[in-house]
């Protein structure tokens, strides 16, 4: 029986047979019996596009593979691919440890974090998730269970490989020691894009975590104004009152939202309020959950874009291509793009994953309602600008890129294909994303 699946953006649902293994042995059996349309692994479904969909084929829900251990002496976690970062944080933070990299949601699996080589607010300092992986266990198309370490070609093809080299059954990675469950946070309001970028460039080295919210509805001299947030794990002396890591029960988004709720008018008002409520400059302490995962506080927030869903567009351009970034922001501002969430970060060195997204430079991510007038043409134009500047878009969030543009953006693609073809000559591991991009 088929189940319709989508990504977090709720666009382009496709049917697939869904299976949930509870052991590596069962996983191997499922891979061996995969239909002609192939198989792909799926975690908690937080990839925005079609990376964890496989129309007419098999999708393996790995969340039943949820065993993990922790070597406190070495700060090493060994976790099955289906273990969520939420589970790990809940257990590790009271022991004085934190995951090496956290994306904007903690509801992602370890396997997904490796396959998408997720990044966080600390990339400028700590790179992406794959840089912290000491070893991983991969179930291959031939039914082998391989242990891979950095330096192995298949390791480099798997980190950021979007699940197309095999199923990540287990990973071992290092964690970060912390003293409290609180963050010391510096908040600064900026007047325009140039001030935002200058402040980030000047102070990124002083903070472990940095991110800026950008107001895309602001025009003229206010274009790119934002709220810059920089944080570090707080020391005991900086915390007035101990507060455990307790994310709590999230609020629930309405089951149905009018498709026009998040429009230019409503978002312009929201952005104005959000900008004005931020202090011009202030240092405070904040819990880990609201600092790293504010949207996790609203269950099903993706439904707020209405029944047609939304597209998240995230790109990176190298340092030296700031004018490309400014030009895209100016176009979005003039277009009046109704982006509810627009964030700017700076990336440091990459992890070595052949299809990994991060590279040294500037990255901008924005959410846009699907089906918006002129959206397709607008984003295709951005693709050309980004590729021309030597940048790329993030495959874990992509839902609409074309194969030719993908090949232009990812210079290691042919090397990745050779390694993948050697490991999976029949092309058993497939996804809707892989077909769309001809991977």
C-alpha positions in Angstrom: 0.0 0.0 0.0 1.4 3.4 -1.0 1.6 6.5 1.2 1.8 10.0 -0.1 4.9 11.8 1.2 6.1 15.4 0.9 9.0 17.4 2.3 8.6 20.0 5.0 7.6 22.6 2.4 4.5 20.5 1.6 4.9 20.7 -2.1 4.8 18.0 -4.8 3.5 14.9 -2.8 4.3 11.5 -4.4 3.3 8.0 -3.4 5.7 5.3 -2.2 5.7 2.2 -0.2 6.8 3.1 3.4 8.6 0.6 5.6 10.1 1.0 9.1 12.9 -1.3 10.0 13.8 -1.9 13.6 17.2 -3.5 13.1 20.1 -3.4 10.7 19.2 -6.9 9.6 15.7 -5.9 8.7 17.1 -2.8 6.9 19.3 -5.0 4.8 16.4 -7.2 3.9 14.4 -4.2 2.8 17.2 -2.9 0.6 17.7 -6.3 -0.9 14.0 -6.5 -1.8 13.6 -3.0 -3.1 11.4 -2.6 -6.2 12.6 -1.4 -9.7 12.0 2.2 -8.7 14.6 1.8 -6.0 14.8 2.9 -2.3 15.8 5.9 -0.3 16.0 6.5 3.5 13.8 9.0 5.4 14.2 10.4 8.9 11.8 12.9 10.4 10.8 14.6 7.1 12.5 18.0 7.7 14.1 18.2 4.3 12.1 20.9 2.6 12.0 19.5 -0.8 11.8 16.0 -2.4 15.1 14.4 -1.1 13.2 11.8 1.1 10.6 11.0 -1.5 10.7 8.1 -4.1 7.6 8.1 -6.3 6.5 4.5 -7.0 9.4 3.0 -5.0 10.4 2.2 -1.5 11.0 4.7 1.3 12.6 3.4 4.5 11.6 5.2 7.6 14.7 4.9 9.8 13.3 6.4 13.0 12.9 2.9 14.4 16.7 2.6 14.5 17.1 4.6 17.7 19.9 3.1 19.8 22.8 5.2 21.0 25.7 5.3 23.5 27.9 8.0 24.9 31.6 7.9 25.8 31.8 10.8 28.3 35.5 10.5 28.6 36.0 11.2 24.9 32.8 13.2 24.3 31.8 10.8 21.6 28.3 9.7 20.6 27.7 6.6 18.6 24.1 6.7 17.4 21.9 4.8 15.0 20.8 6.7 11.9 17.2 7.2 13.3 18.2 8.9 16.6 17.0 12.5 16.6 19.1 15.4 17.8 16.2 16.2 20.2 16.7 12.9 21.9 20.5 13.5 22.2 20.2 17.0 23.5 17.7 16.0 26.1 20.1 13.4 27.4 23.4 15.2 26.8 22.8 18.7 28.0 22.2 17.7 31.7 25.6 15.9 31.5 27.4 19.0 30.3 27.6 18.3 26.6 26.0 19.6 23.4 25.8 18.3 19.8 28.6 19.7 17.6 26.2 21.3 15.1 22.5 22.0 15.3 20.4 23.2 12.4 17.3 25.4 12.9 15.3 22.4 14.2 16.4 19.7 16.6 13.9 17.3 15.0 16.3 15.8 12.5 17.9 12.4 12.7 21.6 11.6 12.9 21.4 9.9 9.5 19.7 13.0 8.0 22.3 15.3 9.6 25.1 13.4 7.9 23.3 12.9 4.5 22.5 16.6 4.3 25.7 17.6 6.1 23.6 20.1 8.1 25.1 23.4 9.2 24.2 25.8 12.0 24.9 29.2 13.5 28.5 28.1 14.2 29.7 27.1 10.8 32.1 30.0 10.6 33.9 28.4 13.5 33.0 24.7 13.6 32.1 23.8 10.0 29.2 21.4 9.3 28.0 18.1 10.9 30.1 15.9 8.7 33.4 17.6 9.9 32.7 16.0 13.3 31.9 12.5 12.2 34.7 10.0 13.2 33.1 7.0 11.5 29.8 5.9 9.9 28.2 2.6 9.1 26.6 2.4 5.7 24.3 -0.3 4.3 25.1 -0.5 0.6 23.2 -1.6 -2.4 24.9 -5.0 -2.3 23.8 -5.6 1.2 27.2 -5.0 2.8 27.5 -3.1 6.1 30.6 -1.0 5.7 32.4 1.1 8.3 33.8 4.3 6.7 36.1 6.9 8.1 37.2 10.3 6.9 39.5 10.0 3.9 37.6 7.1 2.4 36.1 8.1 -1.0 32.7 6.7 -0.1 32.7 8.6 3.2 33.2 11.8 1.3 30.5 10.9 -1.1 28.1 10.0 1.7 28.5 13.2 3.8 26.2 15.6 2.0 25.3 12.8 -0.5 21.5 13.1 0.2 21.1 9.4 1.0 22.1 8.3 -2.6 25.1 6.1 -1.6 23.4 3.9 0.9 21.5 4.0 4.2 23.4 5.5 7.1 22.8 2.9 9.9 25.1 4.5 12.5 27.5 7.4 13.0 30.1 8.3 15.7 30.8 12.0 16.2 32.3 14.3 18.8 30.3 16.7 21.0 31.0 20.0 22.7 31.5 20.4 26.4 29.2 23.0 28.1 28.8 24.3 31.7 25.2 25.3 31.7 22.0 24.9 29.7 21.9 28.7 29.0 23.3 30.9 26.3 24.9 34.3 26.6 23.4 36.3 23.8 24.2 39.6 22.3 21.4 41.2 20.2 22.0 44.2 17.9 19.6 46.0 15.6 21.1 47.1 12.3 19.9 49.8 10.0 20.7 48.3 6.6 22.3 45.4 4.8 25.8 47.0 4.7 25.7 47.5 8.5 24.5 44.0 9.0 27.3 42.5 6.9 30.0 44.7 8.4 29.0 43.8 11.9 29.0 40.1 11.1 32.4 40.3 9.4 33.9 42.3 12.3 32.6 40.2 15.2 32.0 36.6 14.0 35.4 35.5 15.3 34.4 36.6 18.9 31.3 34.3 19.1 30.7 30.7 18.5 27.2 31.2 17.1 26.0 34.1 14.8 22.9 34.7 12.7 21.1 37.7 11.3 17.4 38.0 10.6 16.9 40.2 7.5 13.8 42.3 6.7 13.2 41.7 3.0 10.1 44.0 3.0 12.2 47.1 3.8 13.3 49.2 0.8 15.5 52.2 0.1 17.9 53.2 2.8 16.4 50.5 5.1 17.0 47.6 2.7 18.5 44.6 4.5 18.0 46.0 7.9 18.0 43.3 10.5 18.5 41.9 13.9 21.9 40.4 14.5 22.1 37.7 17.2 25.4 36.3 18.5 25.7 33.7 21.2 28.0 31.5 23.3 27.4 28.8 25.9 27.1 30.6 29.2 29.4 30.0 32.1 27.9 29.4 35.6 28.8 32.9 36.8 26.8 34.4 34.0 23.6 32.6 34.9 21.5 34.1 37.7 19.2 31.2 38.0 19.7 27.6 36.9 17.3 26.5 34.2 17.3 22.9 32.8 16.9 22.2 29.1 13.1 21.8 28.9 11.7 22.6 25.4 8.2 22.1 26.7 5.1 21.2 24.7 5.0 23.3 21.5 2.0 25.3 20.5 0.0 23.8 17.6 -0.5 25.7 14.3 -4.0 25.7 13.1 -5.0 22.6 11.1 -6.0 24.8 8.2 -4.7 28.2 7.3 -6.1 30.5 4.6 -3.6 30.5 1.7 -3.4 34.3 1.7 -2.6 34.7 5.4 1.1 35.2 4.9 1.0 37.9 2.3 2.9 41.1 1.6 0.7 43.2 3.9 0.7 40.9 6.9 4.4 40.2 6.6 5.3 43.8 6.3 3.4 44.5 9.5 5.1 41.4 11.2 8.5 42.5 10.1 8.0 46.0 11.4 7.0 44.7 14.8 9.8 42.1 14.9 12.4 44.7 14.0 11.1 47.4 16.5 10.8 45.0 19.4 14.5 44.1 19.1 16.8 46.2 21.3 19.3 48.5 19.6 21.9 46.5 21.5 21.5 44.2 24.5 23.3 41.3 26.2 21.1 38.7 27.9 20.9 35.0 28.8 18.6 32.7 27.0 17.7 29.0 27.0 19.2 26.7 24.4 15.8 25.8 22.9 14.7 29.4 22.1 18.1 30.4 20.9 18.7 27.5 18.5 15.1 26.3 17.6 12.5 29.0 18.0 10.3 27.5 15.3 10.2 24.2 17.1 8.0 26.0 19.6 5.2 25.9 17.1 4.2 22.4 16.0 3.4 22.2 12.3 4.4 25.8 11.6 5.0 24.8 7.9 1.2 24.7 7.5 1.0 28.5 8.1 1.8 29.0 4.4 -1.5 27.4 3.4 -2.4 24.3 1.5 0.0 25.0 -1.4 3.0 24.9 0.8 6.2 26.9 0.5 9.6 26.9 -1.0 12.8 27.6 1.0 15.5 29.0 -1.2 19.0 28.9 0.4 22.2 29.8 -1.5 25.8 30.5 -0.7 28.2 32.8 -2.6 31.9 33.0 -1.8 33.6 35.8 0.0 34.3 38.5 -2.7 30.9 38.0 -4.3 29.1 40.4 -1.9 27.6 42.3 -4.8 25.8 39.2 -5.9 24.3 38.9 -2.4 23.4 42.6 -2.3 21.8 42.4 -5.8 19.6 39.5 -4.8 18.5 41.2 -1.6 17.7 44.3 -3.6 15.6 42.3 -6.1 13.7 40.6 -3.3 13.1 43.9 -1.6 11.8 45.5 -4.8 9.8 42.5 -5.6 8.1 42.7 -2.1 8.9 39.0 -1.5 6.7 37.8 1.4 9.4 35.8 3.3 8.4 35.0 6.8 11.9 33.9 7.8 15.0 35.3 6.1 18.4 34.5 7.7 21.9 35.5 6.8 25.0 33.6 8.0 28.7 33.4 7.2 30.3 30.1 6.4 33.8 28.9 7.2 35.7 25.9 5.6 33.6 23.0 4.3 33.6 19.4 5.6 35.0 17.7 2.5 31.7 16.2 1.5 31.7 16.1 -2.3 28.1 17.4 -2.5 28.1 19.3 0.7 26.5 22.7 0.5 28.6 25.0 2.8 31.7 26.7 1.5 33.5 29.8 2.8 31.2 32.8 2.1 27.7 34.3 2.7 24.6 32.2 2.9 21.0 33.6 2.7 17.9 31.4 3.3 14.3 32.6 2.8 10.8 31.0 2.8 8.4 31.9 0.0 4.8 30.8 -0.5 4.7 28.2 -3.3 2.9 29.3 -6.5 3.5 33.0 -5.9 3.2 35.1 -9.0 6.5 35.2 -10.9 8.3 33.0 -8.3 9.6 30.4 -10.7 11.3 33.0 -13.0 12.6 35.0 -10.1 14.4 32.0 -8.5 15.7 30.8 -11.9 17.3 34.2 -12.3 18.8 33.9 -8.8 20.2 30.5 -9.8 22.1 32.0 -12.7 23.5 34.8 -10.5 24.6 32.4 -7.8 26.2 30.0 -10.2 27.9 32.9 -12.0 29.4 34.0 -8.7 30.7 30.5 -8.0 28.0 29.7 -5.5 25.3 27.0 -5.1 21.9 26.2 -3.6 21.3 23.8 -0.7 20.0 20.5 -2.0 18.3 19.6 1.4 16.1 22.6 1.0 15.7 22.6 -2.8 12.4 21.7 -4.5 12.9 23.1 -8.0 16.5 23.3 -9.3 17.3 21.9 -12.7 19.9 19.3 -13.6 22.1 21.6 -15.7 22.3 24.3 -13.1 23.1 21.7 -10.4 26.0 20.5 -12.5 27.3 24.0 -12.8 27.0 24.7 -9.1 28.6 21.5 -7.8 32.1 21.1 -9.3 32.7 17.7 -7.6 29.6 16.2 -9.1 31.3 13.9 -11.6 33.7 12.6 -9.0 30.8 11.9 -6.7 29.0 10.1 -9.5 32.0 7.8 -10.1 32.2 6.9 -6.4 28.4 6.4 -6.2 28.4 4.2 -9.4 31.1 2.0 -8.0 29.1 1.5 -4.8 25.7 1.2 -6.5 26.2 0.3 -10.2 22.5 -0.5 -10.7 21.3 2.8 -9.2 19.3 1.2 -6.4 19.3 4.3 -4.2 17.0 6.8 -5.8 14.8 9.7 -4.8 12.6 12.3 -6.5 15.4 14.8 -6.1 17.9 12.4 -7.7 15.6 12.0 -10.8 14.9 15.7 -11.0 18.6 16.5 -10.9 19.7 13.4 -12.9 22.1 12.3 -10.2 
